[in-house]
Amino acid sequence: MHESLPKKVSFLILLVSFVLASLFYVPVPASALDRHIVAPGDTLYRIAPKYQVSVDELLQSNHLQSDTIYTGQALVIPEKLQTHIVVQGESLYRISKLYGVSPTILEQINNLSDDTIYAGQRLKVNALGYQRPEAMIIGYYTDEEPNLGSSAWSASAHMNSMSRLAPFWFRLNRYDPTQLETMDTFDETEARKVVATAHAQGVPVIPVIHNFLYPERSFPSKLVNQMLSSEENRQKCISNIIQLIQYYQFDGVNMDFEGLRSSDRDRLSIFYQELGEQLKARGYIFTVAVPAKSQDSITNPWSAPYDYEAIGKAADQVMLMMYNEHGFPGSGPGPVSSMGFNHAVVDYAVKTIPAYKIILAEPVFGFDFNLDTGKYAYLSHEQAMERFEDFSTVSSFDVNSRSGVLRYVDPQNNQRHEVWYENALSLKRKLELIRQYDLGGVALWRLGMEDPAIWSVIQEKITVIR
């Protein structure tokens, strides 16, 4: 009997602790924070009451298959009451437009003396009248990077959350750029299965036609230059694109020519105009991907060849490739696509392209920057989380850029690393740009590399156009 006394005492201590915790527990409004970083000892059953949500809501919002979580994990908290975290460059007017409430009301409910706000500030917003905007979600699909996550699996699992599928299967022929060739991993039988699956769920397929990943580095600009050099060549290429669409029963195309010569700017615009006219006459979808830019600078070799205004007139949609703000030779470490970068690009783009035609092609990947060698590695969200676990490091969320970041030292060589990656919280804020600027939607590069929780965020923030 005396041997059971310690157990009874332990039980009484736990019971008293629970009662005291209940008496002094103050719930955190779900709107006070849209994320929770898991601390040692946290469980979903402890986290849920803090934000006045259920465990099932946490499981669903984060696409968790079980209640297993790990220290440092960033959990998306479903919104109930609404708050907004101010990022660098935002104004009260811009935020008021985002939520459909006047600046005066925002000043009143936040006890502001004027419209002055600062980065990181939390603002209450009256979201009672908030309606999810209708917008497109376009998923990029590739077989080229099997070690970075399966596009096939992601497309199959989330086809009902997409408006269009854009497979990365074709490019200009390296020997005759008026012709097209397939990527090395292309399998026609599998491709037709993908198209049939998408069509069965009402999702149009618009393959990417591009000019890169050849063995010879000089090919990208040279091939496009040759194709654009004469009307005869342009018309041959257009004819072959139409034949490709018809042969595979595609619904249109997504043109993605990169690394071009600035001198080809006008000829490129003419080609897109000619291609657009012929595709639209046949009822096909015509979209164009272009590098992101915040001004039309002829001295920037990466973006100078693209006349936003002319391309915007020719295409049904224009995909602004919002990557890589960092993650190119000489860039140094930093976010792949920060909110400040997004605002600067969109502010310029809406002046030259009708807003409803603009699709933000957002990254769902990241980069591991080696601070000692200057090298960097392209990685998926899953791989970023593996580094977090393998190196027992601390993961944080940069509020200004809305990006995940973690730092570690590789014990094998003592080299320092900094990993910047995109997650559901990153995409959540970028989806809000759709309402703020009346944009057409978002494209994801690429399926299979994403944080699984992004699909819940998409359902929460927009009504997907099917």
C-alpha positions in Angstrom: 0.0 0.0 0.0 2.8 2.4 0.8 4.5 1.6 -2.5 1.6 3.1 -4.4 1.8 6.4 -2.5 4.3 8.1 -4.8 2.1 7.3 -7.8 -0.9 8.9 -6.0 1.1 12.0 -5.1 2.3 12.3 -8.7 -1.2 12.0 -10.0 -2.4 14.7 -7.5 0.4 17.0 -8.7 -0.6 16.5 -12.3 -4.3 17.1 -11.5 -3.6 20.3 -9.6 -1.3 21.5 -12.4 -4.0 20.9 -14.9 -6.6 22.7 -12.8 -4.3 25.7 -12.3 -3.5 25.8 -16.0 -7.2 25.8 -16.8 -7.9 28.7 -14.3 -5.2 30.9 -15.7 -5.2 29.8 -19.3 -5.9 32.7 -21.8 -6.5 31.6 -25.3 -4.7 33.3 -28.2 -7.0 34.5 -30.9 -6.5 32.6 -34.1 -5.8 35.8 -35.9 -3.0 36.9 -33.6 -0.5 34.7 -35.5 -0.9 32.8 -38.7 1.9 30.3 -37.8 3.2 28.4 -34.8 6.8 27.2 -34.4 6.7 23.9 -32.6 8.6 24.1 -29.3 10.0 21.1 -27.3 7.2 19.3 -25.7 4.5 20.7 -28.0 1.7 18.5 -29.3 -1.2 19.3 -31.5 -3.5 18.8 -28.5 -1.6 21.5 -26.6 -1.3 23.9 -29.6 -4.9 23.7 -30.8 -6.6 25.3 -27.7 -4.1 28.2 -27.8 -5.5 29.4 -31.1 -9.1 28.3 -30.6 -9.0 25.7 -33.3 -9.5 22.0 -33.4 -6.8 19.3 -33.8 -8.6 18.2 -37.0 -8.3 21.8 -38.3 -4.6 21.8 -37.7 -4.2 18.4 -39.4 -6.2 19.5 -42.4 -4.5 22.9 -42.7 -1.0 21.4 -42.6 -1.8 18.2 -44.7 -0.6 16.1 -41.8 -1.3 12.4 -42.0 -0.9 11.9 -38.2 -0.5 14.0 -35.1 3.3 13.6 -35.2 5.1 17.0 -35.2 8.7 18.0 -34.6 10.5 20.8 -32.8 11.0 23.8 -35.1 8.2 22.9 -37.5 6.1 25.8 -38.7 2.4 25.0 -38.5 -0.2 27.0 -40.4 -2.9 28.2 -38.1 -6.4 28.5 -39.7 -7.7 32.0 -39.7 -10.8 32.8 -37.7 -10.3 36.4 -36.6 -8.2 38.4 -39.1 -5.0 40.3 -38.7 -2.5 41.5 -41.2 1.3 41.8 -40.6 2.7 44.8 -42.4 5.6 44.2 -44.7 8.2 46.7 -46.0 6.7 49.2 -48.5 3.1 48.6 -47.7 0.7 51.5 -47.1 -2.6 51.6 -45.2 -4.4 52.3 -48.5 -2.9 49.1 -50.1 -3.9 47.0 -47.1 -7.4 48.5 -47.1 -7.8 47.5 -50.7 -6.7 43.9 -49.9 -9.4 43.4 -47.3 -12.1 45.6 -48.8 -12.3 48.0 -45.9 -11.6 51.8 -45.9 -8.4 53.3 -44.5 -10.5 55.3 -42.1 -12.0 52.1 -40.6 -8.5 50.6 -40.3 -7.3 53.6 -38.4 -10.3 53.4 -36.0 -10.1 49.7 -35.1 -6.3 49.9 -34.6 -6.4 53.2 -32.7 -4.1 54.9 -35.2 -3.7 58.7 -35.1 -2.9 58.8 -38.8 -2.1 56.4 -41.7 1.5 55.8 -40.5 2.4 52.1 -40.2 5.7 50.2 -40.0 7.0 46.8 -41.1 6.2 44.0 -38.7 3.2 45.8 -37.2 0.0 43.7 -36.6 -3.2 45.4 -37.8 -6.7 44.2 -37.0 -8.8 44.1 -40.1 -12.5 43.8 -40.5 -12.8 40.7 -42.7 -16.5 40.0 -42.2 -17.1 41.1 -45.8 -14.1 39.2 -47.2 -14.8 37.1 -50.2 -12.2 34.8 -51.7 -11.3 36.1 -55.2 -11.6 33.8 -58.1 -8.3 33.0 -59.6 -6.3 30.4 -61.5 -3.8 28.0 -60.1 -1.4 26.6 -62.7 0.9 23.7 -61.8 4.2 23.2 -63.6 5.0 19.6 -64.2 8.4 18.0 -65.0 10.0 14.6 -65.2 13.5 16.2 -65.3 14.3 16.3 -61.6 13.2 12.9 -60.0 15.4 13.5 -56.9 13.5 16.7 -56.1 10.0 15.3 -55.6 7.5 13.8 -58.0 5.4 16.1 -60.2 3.3 13.0 -61.2 2.4 12.3 -57.6 1.5 15.9 -56.7 -0.5 16.4 -59.9 -2.5 13.3 -59.2 -3.1 14.2 -55.6 -4.1 17.9 -56.3 -5.5 18.0 -59.8 -8.9 19.1 -58.4 -7.1 22.2 -57.0 -5.6 23.3 -60.3 -7.0 25.4 -63.2 -4.3 24.2 -65.7 -1.4 21.9 -66.0 1.8 23.0 -67.7 4.2 20.1 -68.4 7.8 20.8 -69.2 8.2 18.4 -72.2 9.2 20.3 -75.3 11.9 22.8 -76.6 13.2 24.2 -79.9 15.0 21.6 -81.9 18.8 22.1 -81.5 19.5 21.5 -85.2 16.5 23.3 -86.7 14.8 25.8 -84.3 11.7 26.0 -86.4 11.1 22.4 -85.3 10.5 21.1 -81.8 12.1 18.3 -79.8 11.2 16.4 -76.6 13.2 16.5 -73.4 15.4 13.5 -72.8 13.1 11.9 -70.2 9.9 12.3 -72.3 7.7 9.2 -72.5 4.9 9.6 -75.0 2.7 6.9 -73.4 3.0 8.4 -70.0 2.5 11.9 -71.4 -0.8 10.8 -72.9 -1.9 9.3 -69.6 -1.2 12.6 -67.9 -3.2 14.6 -70.5 -6.1 12.1 -70.2 -6.1 12.3 -66.4 -6.1 16.1 -66.5 -8.9 16.2 -69.1 -11.0 13.8 -67.1 -11.0 16.3 -64.3 -11.7 19.3 -66.5 -8.1 20.6 -66.4 -6.6 22.0 -69.6 -3.0 21.1 -70.5 -0.7 23.8 -71.8 2.8 22.4 -72.4 5.8 24.6 -71.9 7.9 25.2 -75.1 11.3 26.5 -74.1 14.9 26.9 -75.3 17.2 25.7 -72.5 18.9 22.7 -70.9 20.8 21.8 -74.0 24.4 20.4 -73.6 25.8 23.4 -75.4 25.5 26.6 -73.4 25.4 29.0 -76.4 22.2 27.4 -77.7 19.4 29.3 -75.9 19.9 32.8 -77.5 21.3 31.4 -80.8 18.4 29.1 -81.5 15.7 31.7 -80.8 17.6 34.3 -82.8 17.7 31.9 -85.8 14.0 31.1 -85.5 13.0 34.8 -85.2 15.3 35.9 -88.1 12.7 35.7 -90.9 8.9 35.6 -91.3 9.3 32.2 -93.0 11.1 30.7 -90.0 8.5 32.2 -87.6 5.6 30.7 -89.6 7.3 27.3 -89.8 7.7 27.3 -86.0 4.1 28.4 -85.5 2.9 25.6 -87.8 4.8 23.0 -85.8 3.5 24.3 -82.5 -0.1 24.0 -83.8 0.7 20.4 -85.1 2.1 19.5 -81.6 -1.1 20.8 -79.9 -3.3 18.8 -82.3 -1.2 15.6 -82.1 -1.3 15.4 -78.3 -4.7 17.0 -77.9 -3.3 19.8 -75.8 -5.4 22.9 -75.0 -2.7 25.5 -75.9 0.9 26.4 -75.0 3.0 28.2 -72.5 6.0 29.8 -74.3 9.1 30.3 -72.2 12.1 31.6 -74.1 14.9 32.7 -71.8 18.5 34.1 -72.0 17.7 36.0 -75.2 19.6 38.7 -77.0 18.4 42.3 -76.4 18.5 42.9 -80.1 15.7 40.3 -80.6 13.2 42.2 -78.4 11.0 43.5 -81.3 11.2 40.3 -83.3 10.1 38.3 -80.2 7.1 40.5 -79.7 6.2 40.1 -83.4 6.5 36.3 -83.1 4.2 36.2 -80.0 1.7 38.4 -81.8 1.6 36.1 -84.8 1.5 33.0 -82.7 -1.3 34.4 -80.5 -3.4 35.3 -83.5 -3.2 31.8 -85.0 -3.8 30.0 -81.7 -6.8 32.2 -80.7 -8.3 31.7 -84.1 -8.3 28.0 -83.4 -9.6 28.3 -79.8 -6.3 27.4 -78.1 -4.9 29.0 -74.9 -1.8 31.2 -75.4 0.3 32.0 -72.4 3.8 33.4 -72.2 6.4 33.3 -69.3 8.7 36.3 -68.9 11.4 37.2 -66.3 10.3 39.4 -63.5 11.4 43.1 -63.6 10.4 46.3 -61.8 11.4 48.6 -64.6 12.1 48.4 -68.4 15.9 48.7 -68.4 17.7 48.1 -71.7 20.9 47.6 -69.7 19.6 44.5 -67.9 20.4 41.6 -70.3 18.1 39.1 -68.5 14.9 41.1 -68.8 15.5 43.7 -71.6 14.3 41.4 -74.5 10.8 41.3 -73.1 8.4 44.1 -74.0 5.7 43.6 -71.3 3.2 45.8 -73.0 3.5 44.1 -76.4 3.5 40.6 -74.9 0.5 41.5 -72.7 -1.5 42.4 -75.8 -0.6 39.2 -77.6 -1.1 36.6 -74.8 -4.1 35.4 -72.9 -2.0 35.3 -69.7 1.5 36.4 -68.9 3.4 34.4 -66.3 5.8 36.7 -64.3 8.6 34.4 -63.2 9.1 35.6 -59.6 12.3 33.7 -59.2 15.2 33.9 -58.5 15.7 37.1 -56.5 18.5 35.1 -54.9 19.9 31.9 -56.2 22.0 32.9 -59.3 25.8 33.3 -59.7 27.0 36.1 -57.4 23.6 36.7 -55.7 24.7 35.6 -52.3 22.2 34.1 -49.8 18.7 35.5 -49.4 15.0 34.8 -50.2 14.0 33.2 -53.5 11.1 35.6 -53.9 10.5 38.2 -51.1 7.3 40.2 -50.6 9.2 43.4 -51.4 10.4 41.9 -54.7 6.9 40.8 -55.5 5.4 44.2 -54.8 8.0 46.0 -56.9 7.5 43.7 -59.9 3.7 43.8 -59.8 3.6 47.5 -59.3 5.4 47.9 -62.6 3.7 45.1 -64.4 0.1 46.3 -63.8 1.1 49.6 -65.6 1.9 47.7 -68.8 -0.2 44.5 -68.7 -3.9 44.2 -67.9 -4.0 42.9 -64.3 -6.4 40.1 -65.0 -3.9 38.6 -67.5 -1.1 38.5 -64.9 -0.2 35.2 -63.4 2.5 35.2 -60.7 4.8 32.2 -61.3 5.9 31.7 -57.7 8.6 29.4 -56.4 7.8 26.5 -54.0 11.4 25.6 -53.7 14.5 26.9 -51.9 18.3 27.2 -52.0 21.0 25.9 -49.7 23.8 28.6 -49.8 27.3 27.5 -48.7 28.6 30.7 -47.1 32.2 29.5 -47.2 32.5 28.3 -50.9 29.9 30.6 -52.4 28.1 27.7 -54.1 24.4 27.0 -53.7 22.1 24.0 -54.3 18.5 23.9 -55.5 16.2 22.0 -53.1 12.6 21.1 -52.4 10.7 21.9 -49.3 11.1 18.3 -48.1 14.9 18.6 -48.5 15.0 21.8 -46.5 13.1 20.0 -43.7 15.6 17.1 -43.9 18.4 19.5 -43.4 16.6 20.9 -40.4 16.3 17.4 -38.9 19.8 16.1 -40.0 21.7 19.0 -38.5 19.5 19.7 -35.5 19.4 23.4 -36.4 16.8 26.1 -35.7 14.3 27.0 -38.4 12.8 30.5 -38.4 10.5 32.6 -40.5 11.6 35.9 -41.9 8.6 38.2 -41.5 9.7 40.9 -44.0 10.4 38.6 -46.9 7.8 36.0 -45.8 10.4 33.2 -46.3 11.6 30.3 -44.3 15.3 30.3 -43.3 17.6 28.0 -41.4 21.3 28.0 -40.7 23.6 25.1 -39.9 27.2 24.0 -39.9 28.1 20.8 -41.8 30.1 18.7 -39.3 32.0 16.9 -42.1 33.8 20.0 -43.3 32.8 22.6 -40.8 31.3 24.8 -43.6 28.5 27.2 -42.8 25.2 27.0 -44.7 22.1 29.2 -44.9 19.0 27.8 -46.4 16.2 30.0 -47.7 13.0 28.2 -48.7 9.3 28.8 -49.6 6.5 27.2 -47.6 2.7 27.5 -47.1 3.1 30.8 -45.1 5.2 32.3 -48.0 2.5 31.4 -50.6 -0.3 32.5 -48.3 0.8 36.2 -48.4 1.5 36.0 -52.2 -2.0 34.7 -52.8 -3.2 37.9 -51.1 -1.7 39.9 -54.0 -4.4 38.4 -56.3 -7.1 40.4 -54.4 -4.9 43.4 -53.8 -4.0 43.9 -57.5 -7.0 42.0 -59.2 -4.5 39.6 -60.7 -5.4 36.5 -62.7 -3.8 33.9 -60.5 -0.6 32.0 -59.5 1.5 29.4 -61.1 3.6 27.0 -59.0 7.2 26.0 -60.0 7.0 23.2 -59.6 4.7 20.4 -58.5 6.4 17.9 -56.2 8.7 20.4 -54.6 6.0 22.2 -52.5 5.2 22.3 -48.8 2.1 20.0 -48.7 0.3 22.6 -46.6 0.1 25.0 -49.5 -3.0 23.2 -50.8 -5.0 24.1 -47.7 -3.8 27.7 -48.0 -5.0 27.8 -51.6 -8.5 26.6 -50.6 -8.5 29.2 -47.8 -7.5 32.2 -49.8 -9.0 31.8 -53.2 -11.7 30.2 -55.2 -9.9 28.2 -57.9 -11.2 28.8 -61.4 -11.8 25.4 -63.1 
